[in-house]
C-alpha cells in the first residue's frame, strides 16, 4: 500500500457529514455500522493518520489497539466478528468496552463452539478438524462462558448473533431436524437479551424457520452471502420479520466466495463494485424501522463492495 493511498481520503468521503447523518438515524432507531473495524485502508476516511504515528511512522499496533475510539466518532454501532472465534475473557471484554465511548453499541457473534455442529477441515482447528462438536447448541455453556462475562456491558450490547454455517447432509438430513434443535436451544436462553439467527442454508428459509424464531422473539438476520437469496428476496418473504427489531448483514455478493472477495477488494480503500440491490434492501429495512418504530441494526462488510464506510455513505445519502 502506498503512502499516498494510505493517507489521502477520497474526495467524495465526508466523515463529519456522515457522522451527523448516522447520529440522526440512530436517534430514530436505525443503526448503521460495519463488520469489524481494524482496517488501515480506512485511514484518511474514518481514521486520522496522525493518531497512529509512532516516531513519525504508522504503527499497526497502536492503530489496532486504539482505533475503535475514533471509529465511534462516526458510527453508532459495530459488529464484532472476533467473538465468533473465541470465548472472550473477562479482561478482554473490559479492555474492549473501555477502548471506546460508552455510547458505542455492539452486535456480537456467539462463539463457533456453540454454533458449529461439525468442525471444518481447516488447519486452524487442529485435532478437532472434521470432528463433531460436543458443545453444539449448549445453552448452559453459552450462558456461563459468554453471557455471564458480558453482563456488565449489557446496555452496550445491541444484539447477539448466532451464525450457522452451511449444514451438510451429514450434519442434518432436513431443515426440520435443525429447527427442532434450534427451538430447544432458544427456549433455554435467558429472555432479556436480543438474539438473532443467521443461516447459510437457503433451503431452510421458509415458514417453519420463521415460526420457530417468532415463537422466541428472535430475529432472522437478513444476510447477503454466497448461496443465500438476495437481500431483497429475503426481506419480501412472508413472515421474514420475526421480532420487534431487525438485523441485516451485507457481507458478499451472491455467487462470490469470501476468498474471491478478499482477493478482489483488499486493502479495502474504495468501492470497486456497486451492489444496487443490497443498498436498496438496506434502505427498505431502514424505512420499515422508522415506520414501525422498531429498531434496525444494519452492518456492511468491506467484502460487499470494497469499502464499507463508502457503501454506508451511499446508502444514507438517499434516506
Buried (B, 14 or more C-beta within 10 A) or exposed (E): EEEEBBBBBBEEBBBEEBBEBBEEBBEBBBBBBBBBBBBBBBBBBBBBBEBBEEEEEBBEEEBEBBBBBBBBBBBBBBBBBBBBEEBBEEEBBBEBBEBBEEEBBBBBBBBBBBBBBBBEEEEEBEEBEEEEBEBBBBBEBBBEBBBEBBEEBEEBBBBBBBBBBBBEEEBBEEBEEBBEEBBEBBEEBEEEEBBBBBBBBBEBBBEEBBEBBBEBBBBBBBBBBBEBBBBBBBBEBEEBBBBEBBBBBBBBBBEBEEEBBEEEBBBBBBBEEEBEBBBBBBBBBBEBBBEBEBBBBBBBBBBBBBBBBBBBBBBBEEB
